[in-house]
Amino acid sequence: MSMGINYELYKVFYWAAKTGSLTQAARKLYLTQPSVSHAIKQLEERFGVTLFSRTARGVELTQEGAVLYAYIEQSQMLISLAEEKMAALRSLESGELRIGGSDSLFKHYLLPYLEQFHERYPGIRLHLHHGTTPEIIGFLKEGRIDLGVARMPIVDPQLQAMETYRLQDCFVAGSRYEHLKGEVLPLERLLEYPIILFSRNSRARMTITELFQSKGFALRPEIEVGSVDLLIEFAKRGLGISYVAKEFVTQELEEGVLFEVRIDLPLPPAKVGILTMSSVPLSGAASAFIELIGKGSDIKEDAR
């Protein structure tokens, strides 16, 4: 029976019951008193019961009206809470931001932005999801994250990629290979030494492997690791020559615990991008975070 009843009628009923006055209910809702009386009459006709009885001071609920009010009061409280929640989300006083990326990009690229974002919006909970590029894309499509950070290019019609940052990959080694300092190695000579690479699913690994293949060389690592920290540590300990982004080893290069092993093949810079779903609107928190990054980077939209 209640399915066809306009929500506004319940709203009028609620304020009439709450104030005990049709006049005050009309003022609260910016209606005329006859409009309020008509709304109450409509409800009573639809339910087939009397909801209010008139008194010298206004109106009071009948037994049936009190039953209805007990339910309507709860719904009004929930609606008010929902309105407050939506206002908080709009003003970024609460909510969450879910970001996917690699540990190295979180640590060496996103960390300052995450710190600024947290200081600016302390009510937003941050959830960071670690993964390789294929995993990050999967997280996005499953709705587990709001945005991802990964190496480009990413060619997927379901995704939108915005270039935000560039990395320069290089080969590095520790003191064990100090005799290579100052030299420019041909690729065949580089491959005489043990090479340490990131896991096969990483974009950096795929890029350097394809580059060597285009020159007729097979790049087969002696050691494969699952984190940039291990790439750096293994190189420092002399276990081989690691391939890593120069921006991730700035301190080690400055301190001299690592040095760049130069080769006779120019290595193009790697592009890092923010990935979002093309068909899914961004949350306020995600939009604010992308805007924050945009102020510190030249964001170029790469339409897919």
C-alpha positions, -999 to 999 in steps of 0.1 A, spaced: 0 0 0 28 24 8 47 18 -24 28 46 -43 31 72 -15 53 102 -22 82 106 2 72 142 7 40 131 25 61 112 50 83 143 55 52 164 63 39 138 87 73 136 104 75 173 111 39 176 121 44 148 146 78 162 158 65 197 164 30 188 174 18 216 152 7 218 116 16 255 115 52 248 127 55 220 103 44 243 75 71 269 85 98 242 87 90 229 52 82 263 37 47 252 29 12 267 36 -8 252 65 -35 240 41 -8 221 21 3 204 53 -33 195 62 -39 181 27 -7 160 29 -18 145 62 -53 138 49 -37 120 19 -17 97 41 -47 89 63 -68 81 33 -41 58 19 -36 39 52 -73 40 62 -65 52 97 -65 85 116 -29 97 123 -35 128 144 -61 141 168 -65 178 173 -59 194 207 -60 230 220 -23 232 215 -21 217 181 -21 180 171 -10 148 187 -4 113 174 -31 87 176 -21 51 185 -18 43 148 1 75 141 26 67 169 33 33 152 40 50 119 61 77 135 84 51 152 94 39 117 94 73 99 116 87 127 143 61 121 142 66 83 146 104 88 176 98 111 192 76 85 185 101 57 200 129 78 231 108 85 234 100 48 232 137 40 259 145 65 280 117 52 277 129 16 286 164 27 317 151 45 327 131 14 322 162 -8 344 183 15 369 154 19 364 153 56 360 115 54 362 87 29 390 66 15 415 66 -13 427 33 -27 459 33 -48 478 5 -65 514 5 -75 548 -10 -69 567 -6 -36 594 13 -54 570 38 -70 553 43 -36 586 49 -19 606 69 -45 578 88 -63 544 88 -45 555 91 -9 558 130 -8 524 133 -24 509 108 0 524 128 29 510 161 16 476 145 9 474 131 44 483 164 60 457 182 39 429 156 43 435 137 75 400 123 75 406 103 43 419 68 49 447 57 26 448 21 13 479 11 -7 478 -21 -28 512 -35 -40 514 -53 -73 530 -56 -107 515 -37 -137 492 -65 -148 480 -69 -112 474 -32 -109 453 -32 -141 434 -62 -127 427 -43 -94 413 -14 -113 390 -35 -134 378 -54 -103 370 -21 -86 395 -28 -58 414 5 -63 405 40 -74 437 46 -94 469 29 -102 505 41 -108 525 21 -133 551 24 -160 538 32 -195 528 25 -221 495 9 -212 473 2 -242 439 -8 -230 406 8 -242 391 5 -207 418 26 -191 428 62 -192 465 70 -186 480 103 -176 517 107 -178 531 123 -146 567 114 -142 598 101 -161 624 77 -149 659 70 -164 669 33 -161 705 24 -159 729 -5 -150 747 -1 -117 774 -21 -99 793 -20 -66 830 -19 -58 836 -55 -70 833 -42 -106 851 -9 -100 874 -17 -130 844 -9 -152 842 27 -141 846 52 -169 842 26 -196 814 24 -222 807 -13 -226 795 -29 -258 764 -50 -252 783 -83 -258 808 -73 -231 781 -63 -206 766 -98 -210 799 -114 -199 790 -103 -163 762 -116 -141 731 -95 -147 704 -89 -120 669 -81 -131 635 -75 -116 608 -102 -120 595 -111 -155 561 -95 -150 576 -60 -144 574 -34 -171 611 -25 -167 621 -61 -172 600 -64 -204 612 -31 -218 650 -38 -214 645 -74 -227 628 -62 -258 654 -35 -263 682 -60 -262 663 -83 -285 659 -55 -311 697 -54 -312 701 -91 -316 710 -100 -280 693 -122 -255 693 -107 -220 693 -136 -196 697 -126 -159 717 -147 -135 696 -135 -106 660 -124 -106 645 -106 -76 611 -93 -66 619 -59 -52 640 -28 -62 655 -29 -27 670 -63 -35 683 -51 -69 701 -24 -50 714 -46 -22 726 -73 -45 746 -48 -66 761 -33 -35 773 -67 -24 789 -75 -57 766 -102 -68 762 -87 -102 752 -57 -123 716 -45 -116 692 -28 -139 673 -1 -119 659 34 -123 686 59 -115 661 79 -94 659 50 -71 696 49 -64 704 86 -62 718 83 -26 739 52 -34 754 69 -64 762 101 -45 778 81 -17 798 61 -41 786 27 -29 773 22 -65 783 35 -98 766 36 -132 779 10 -157 776 28 -191 768 9 -222 770 18 -259 732 17 -263 711 48 -253 684 38 -228 651 58 -234 634 73 -203 606 54 -188 572 71 -184 552 67 -153 514 72 -155 483 75 -133 458 48 -145 420 51 -140 390 34 -155 376 54 -185 340 46 -177 341 51 -139 337 86 -124 365 95 -99 357 99 -63 364 133 -47 394 119 -29 409 104 -61 403 137 -80 420 157 -53 450 134 -53 455 136 -90 452 173 -88 479 174 -61 502 154 -83 494 176 -113 507 206 -94 541 190 -91 542 173 -125 534 181 -161 504 158 -165 498 149 -201 467 130 -209 472 100 -231 438 93 -246 433 56 -252 
